[in-house]
Structures are given as structure tokens and as C-alpha cells.
Amino acid sequence: MLDFECPHCHKEFEIEGDNLPDFACDDVIWECPECDKETKIGWYAVIEER
């Protein structure tokens, strides 16, 4: 589960990883259940020092 704040109504939701695209360069359309506005979401890889 990932916490996500709708950029339109600012309500926070939990989004399952299954709802995200498979690759970092892709995105999906997410519809807010509160305000019914659509937002394009995706993810990106972050490199870290170990």
C-alpha cells in the first residue's frame, strides 16, 4: 500500500501497488473516489547508497 494525496481535493488515499504501472516510464489514470477527478500517476526508481 502506498499513501497518495489527491492533488485536487487533498484527501489522502492508500493505493495498492497493483494499480501502478509495471515500468517507471509508464503512467496510469487514477480517478479520485472523493472528487471524481482524474490524475495521471506513475512512479520512478531512486538510486540509494548502501
C-alpha positions in Angstrom: 0.0 0.0 0.0 1.2 3.5 -0.8 -0.1 6.7 0.6 -1.2 9.2 -2.0 -2.8 12.6 -1.7 -5.2 13.7 -4.4 -3.9 16.9 -5.9 -7.4 18.2 -6.4 -9.2 17.6 -3.1 -6.1 17.0 -1.0 -7.7 13.9 0.7 -5.2 11.1 1.4 -5.8 7.6 0.0 -4.0 4.2 0.0 -3.1 2.9 -3.4 -2.2 -0.7 -4.0 0.9 -1.4 -6.0 -1.3 -3.4 -8.4 -2.8 0.0 -9.5 0.6 1.4 -10.6 2.2 0.8 -14.0 4.7 -2.1 -14.3 7.5 0.2 -15.6 8.8 3.5 -14.2 8.5 5.2 -17.6 4.7 4.4 -17.9 1.8 6.0 -16.1 -1.9 5.3 -15.5 -5.0 7.4 -15.0 -6.3 7.3 -11.4 -9.8 8.6 -10.6 -10.3 10.0 -7.1 -13.2 8.3 -5.3 -13.9 11.5 -3.4 -13.9 14.3 -6.1 -14.1 12.1 -9.2 -11.3 14.0 -10.9 -8.7 12.1 -12.9 -4.9 12.3 -12.3 -2.1 10.7 -14.2 0.1 8.8 -11.7 3.3 6.8 -12.0 6.5 6.0 -10.1 10.2 6.4 -10.5 13.2 4.4 -9.4 15.5 6.0 -6.9 19.1 5.0 -6.5 20.5 4.8 -3.0 23.8 4.3 -1.4 24.1 1.0 0.6 
